[in-house]
Amino acid sequence: MSEPLDMSGLLSPNLEVRNEKGELVFSMKRKGQKYGQLYYIFEFHWDRADPKIIAKLNEAWEIMKYVAARIGIPLFDVNQIMGELEKAKERIKTLPMEGTTDISIPVIDHATGETHNLTVGVTKKPKTFLEE
């Protein structure tokens, strides 16, 4: 029989799970509170997890998804967000902008399976006089 999983804090502002070597296996962070669009971003590193951690994480993940779906808080994968930003790189280059500009990218809410448009602030590096 496995040890019971401590479920307190599953939707706390920041959650990290590390392996015995101290390497990050799972992290989740609350975002968007300032702007009224509360969501969580998460990241798994399954290659760093031993089978015991994987079993507990899978159990906790199912509970997190259920709770987040019930209360309407999306769960977005960091790797998908980074992939969508990479796809949008050419579009970002053409934007006339100074400072930070908001763009919208499609991301899957892993709590519900629905696709959302996430607004992300992007900053273009200013050109140096050599690049002009």
C-alpha positions as a printed Julia matrix, in Angstrom:
132×3 Matrix{Float64}:
   0.0    0.0     0.0
   1.41   3.4    -0.98
   1.7    6.36    1.34
  -1.32   8.67    1.28
  -0.8   11.74   -0.88
  -0.98  15.09    0.89
  -3.55  17.01   -1.15
  -3.33  20.27    0.78
  -1.95  23.09   -1.29
  -2.57  21.51   -4.7
  -3.82  24.85   -6.03
  -1.52  27.05   -3.98
   0.19  29.99   -5.75
   3.35  27.95   -6.42
   3.85  24.21   -6.29
   7.04  22.27   -6.93
   7.84  18.57   -6.78
  11.49  17.51   -6.8
  13.14  14.1    -7.02
  15.62  12.7    -4.5
  18.48  14.5    -6.32
  16.65  17.82   -5.89
  15.84  18.14   -9.61
  12.54  19.73  -10.56
   9.99  17.13  -11.72
   6.83  19.28  -11.7
   6.1   22.94  -11.15
   2.93  24.98  -11.28
   2.53  28.74  -10.81
  -0.51  30.95  -10.47
  -0.62  33.79  -12.99
  -2.88  36.59  -14.13
  -4.19  37.82  -10.79
  -3.22  41.44  -11.53
  -5.19  41.42  -14.77
  -8.3   39.52  -13.69
  -7.51  36.47  -15.84
  -6.48  33.9   -13.22
  -4.8   30.78  -14.6
  -1.99  28.36  -13.79
   1.01  27.42  -15.89
   2.62  24.03  -15.33
   5.62  22.04  -16.46
   6.38  18.31  -16.13
   9.83  16.71  -16.39
   8.89  13.02  -16.49
  12.44  12.01  -17.41
  13.57  13.11  -13.93
  10.86  11.25  -12.0
  11.1    7.81  -10.45
   8.03   5.5   -10.66
   6.95   6.32   -7.09
   6.82  10.06   -7.86
   5.06   9.44  -11.19
   2.25   7.48   -9.52
   1.68  10.18   -6.9
   1.93  12.99   -9.44
  -0.59  11.33  -11.73
  -3.03  10.98   -8.82
  -2.51  14.61   -7.73
  -2.72  15.86  -11.34
  -6.14  14.26  -11.85
  -7.4   15.96   -8.68
  -5.89  19.32   -9.7
  -7.54  19.12  -13.13
 -10.91  18.24  -11.6
 -10.78  21.04   -9.03
  -9.53  23.61  -11.55
 -12.29  22.68  -14.03
 -14.95  22.91  -11.3
 -13.88  26.39  -10.21
 -13.08  27.65  -13.7
  -9.31  28.12  -13.5
  -7.44  27.08  -16.67
  -4.25  24.98  -16.52
  -1.82  25.85  -19.34
   1.33  23.95  -20.32
   4.47  26.14  -20.37
   5.89  24.13  -23.27
   2.79  24.75  -25.38
   2.91  28.47  -24.6
   6.58  28.61  -25.63
   5.78  26.67  -28.82
   2.98  29.08  -29.73
   5.26  32.07  -29.1
   7.89  30.48  -31.35
   5.23  30.11  -34.09
   4.25  33.75  -33.61
   7.85  35.0   -33.86
   7.51  36.2   -37.47
   4.22  37.95  -36.68
   5.84  39.62  -33.67
   8.74  40.89  -35.81
   6.28  42.79  -38.03
   4.45  44.51  -35.17
   5.1   48.24  -34.94
   5.86  48.46  -31.28
   7.85  50.16  -28.62
   8.09  48.54  -25.23
   5.66  45.69  -24.58
   2.72  44.7   -26.78
   0.04  42.13  -26.03
  -0.56  39.27  -28.45
  -3.1   36.47  -28.26
  -2.03  32.83  -28.62
  -4.18  29.67  -28.6
  -3.51  27.3   -25.69
  -5.27  24.2   -24.38
  -6.75  24.28  -20.9
  -5.69  20.9   -19.5
  -8.44  21.06  -16.89
 -11.26  21.08  -19.47
  -9.6   20.26  -22.79
 -10.93  23.52  -24.29
  -8.78  25.9   -26.31
  -8.41  29.43  -24.94
  -6.8   32.56  -26.3
  -4.14  33.61  -23.82
  -2.97  37.2   -23.91
   0.79  37.43  -23.48
   2.94  40.55  -23.32
   5.89  40.46  -25.69
   8.81  42.85  -25.91
  10.83  43.34  -29.06
  14.51  43.92  -28.57
  15.32  47.4   -29.89
  17.56  47.51  -32.93
  21.06  48.74  -32.41
  22.53  51.32  -34.75
  24.45  48.45  -36.47
  21.2   46.63  -37.33
  19.44  49.62  -38.87
